[in-house]
Amino acid sequence: MTTAQKELVKATVPVLREHGVLLTSHFYKRMFTHNPEVKHMFNMGNQQNSKQQTALAMAVLAYAEHIDNPGVLMPVIDSIGQKHTSLDIRPEHYAIVGKHLLASIGEVLGEAATPELLDAWKVAYLQLAGIMSGHEQTLYSAQTAKSGGWTGWRPFVVKRKVRESDEITSFYLSPSDNGPIADFTPGQYLSVRLFLPEINLLQPRQYSLSAAPNGEYYRISVKKEKGSKHPDGMISNRLHDFVKVGDVIEASAPAGSFVFNAGDDQPVVFISGGVGQTPLISMLESLVQKGHQQPVTWIHGCRSKDVHAFHSQVAKWSGQYENIREHFFYDQHPLQDAVYTGMVELNRLGDEVLAENAKYYICGPAAFIRKHFDYLTGRGIDRADIHFEEFGPASLLLN
């Protein structure tokens, strides 16, 4: 890009800050109208609640702000690239997106969208598309290089279906071809997709892998989201109510950048809310299998014991290993239960959560993550030692 083109892109930053969601909403409507075949790649529930439009607006804004040095966005690019590979997005899809994004800029900005501005954004988009598709090709190559690895969608058989709580059920998935399955890093997720007759579309969803790598099966643990307005309700209800043992569903290879990377000599603190514990339970099981000797603190909050999945398993591990300590927070519970009442409050645990050299892993809704991130950094914990994943399209930029 020329210096003049970069300045034109940066000049749109105030507009993107104020009207970014308007632009991206227009873009999605335009793309789905002219290229309806791409609908099956998108979570249509997140289109209804504007989460996807907001996430894209934030990504476009961040790119415009860092157009002089897009390399600083590499962590974000990797996170998006991981999601894209899990959805089997390829370079040809960037051409469709670019066509409609540039047209949307012109249609939304009107007379302000001069030919020079549109040319600058075209060059900027092609640069971004090149960065993204290049990184994603690296990810695809890494997947196929693994034993049992693959790209695209692969059929899996539901071997077991286990009720973990009143809301969460685990699905044990093995490949229908009886071939090997790729290893993964605890914390990663699978994309699965089902056909939904009510909207006549294939729909993908991401679910964290909730068991440590074992070479035999993948386990996902799905919360049944009640109510049609929840973006994941269409798929989670179908999994719970209609998918049976022996049924086949499609899945892409494990992906995700929220992964466990603590050393053997580091304490670990896990903090989760609701179904946010699913990637963390994979990390904890992996630590148990490896015989991790440093302190491990497990902190989980949910409404009550009835909806608390994996309670018995975590209690078993904490009973077997002196270095694992558990703390549960229930909104409501009988007085005899040895748990805290109310929302998760780290200050109620004292300095136990502020171990020197510790790594922190937080998973849950955006407000839950921000609350505990702010508490930890306020107590002197280095931001680099705090790792988090927000379910759904990302809206937090804390690191």
Secondary structure, DSSP 8 states (H G I E B T S, - for coil): --HHHHHHHHHTHHHHHHHHHHHHHHHHHHHHHH-GGGGGGS-HHHHHTTHHHHHHHHHHHHHHHTTT-GGGGHHHHHHHHHHHHHTT--HHHHHHHHHHHHHHHHHHHGGGS-HHHHHHHHHHHHHHHHHHHHHHHHHHHHHHHSTT---S-EEEEEEEEEE-SSSEEEEEEEETT--------TT-EEEEEEEETTTTEEEEEEEEB-S---SS-EEEEEE---STTSTTHHHHHHHHHT--TT-EEEE---B-S------TTS-EEEEEEGGGGHHHHHHHHHHHHHT--S-EEEEEEES-GGG-TTHHHHHHHHHH-TTEEEEEEESS--TTSSSEESS--GGGGGGGG--TT-EEEEEE-HHHHHHHHHHHHHTT--GGGEEEEESSS------
